[in-house]
Amino acid sequence: MSTTEVSPTALKPPQSSVNVVTLLRQNLFNGWINSLITVVLGWLVITVLYQVVNWVFTDATWAPIVTNLRLFWVGRYPETVLWRVQACLALVLLLFGLSGGLWGGVVRAVASGLAALMVLLALLPFGGGMRLYLAGTALLLGAGFVGGLRFPRLLRWPTIMLWLLSPLIVILLIRGFVTWSVIPFVDTGLWGGLLLTIFLAVVGIVASFPLGVLLALGRRSKLPVVKGFCVAYIELIRGVPLITVLFMAMLMLPLFLPPHVRVDNLVRVLVAITLFSAAYLAENVRGGLQSVPNGQVEAARALGLNVFQSTVLIVLPQALRAVIPAIVGQFISLFKDTSLVSLVGLTELFGIARGVIEQPEWITVTGGVQREVLIFVGLIYWIFCFSMAQISRRIETRLGVGTR
């Protein structure tokens, strides 16, 4: 008996062509009730969009934002040394581009997100020079990516050294030196706007992450003293709002210090944000640690790994991978929580917005400018938070979170 071979093309399912009219009829107009709902909702959407577009282009007053763009960008940071902030941003983006080309993977996803973020910021109503600068930073990031991709051996170690030195370079450039006239000292009280918001968020994220991991490991420790301290710290900090911790740092801390010791206000806020975020991050990491099966630890012990090696090499990577969405959600929340520092004397992005709304020349405008300013600030917050969320999703996809 002879067998008949079936070609692969014969096994493919038949292709059906569906035009737009059929698609609409099947999904939106497949009955009189669905048709009525579609018409009503369509009318509401068109009406709302028309009103919003009409308000944005005819009734809204955007002059306060255009006039105070530098305040939104850097606050009262001296304009004569603004190049230092721009140089720091260019350096960081160049390093991300180089790292994306050299190591790819997750770093490449972050670099792509930052490039998209710069492009989105360039679409905001900045001046021509600022838009050109933002577009230039995106191109610089792309150039770094191409350079890292084509010359990996030549650029690997210089990139690593620059990453290690970049925190010191950024702080010294923005803060300046007391005795060096080329880079004069700029008081932290003059920092503000988006510069201060990003600085608070980045330092808070970088500093709170290792502290949160240590607290999570300490809470699972078998040593009663370590476990008790970590549990008490986490529950105490999580039991009060962030604004309480900020007021404690600003008002209560000087009472416990000698009269001649003065801590900078920015340092107090950074410590408060770090301690607060670490407590919440510790619970996220603890959830990831509990999701790792005990068999992983037993297998590591069977291979001869000690407790430290099994935790760092086996348990912790799996735990952090499992809770990437929760960790990034905490980072997004921290970025938005930086708006609370305006209540304790620092003028970050939201504090600048309040100041612009209260400027005398705009109070006399009919209806005020509160809606326009708050929408502009909200758009900036949304751009950063949306970019962080997209970077998180790309990281999850590359690491296979939820699929393997």
Secondary structure, DSSP 8 states (H G I E B T S, - for coil): -------GGGGS-------HHHHHHHHTSSSHHHHHHHHHHHHHHHHHHHHHHHIIIII---HHHHHTHHHHHHBT--GGGHHHHHHHHHHHHHHHHHHHHHH-HHHHHHHHHHHHHHHHHHTSS--HHHHHHHHHHHHHHHHHHHHHHH-HHHHHHHHHHHHHHHHHHHHHHHH-BSS-SSSB---GGGB-HHHHHHHHHHHHHHHHHHHHHHHHHHHT-S-HHHHHHHHHHHHHHHTS-HHHHHHIIIIIGGGGS-TT----HHHHHHHHHHHHHHHHHHHHHHHHHHHS-HHHHHHHHHTT--HHHHIIIIIHHHHHHHTHHHHHHHHHHHHHHGGGGGGGT--BHHHHHHHHHT-HHHHTSTT-SHHHHHHHHHHHHHHHHHHHHHHHHHHHHHHTTTT-
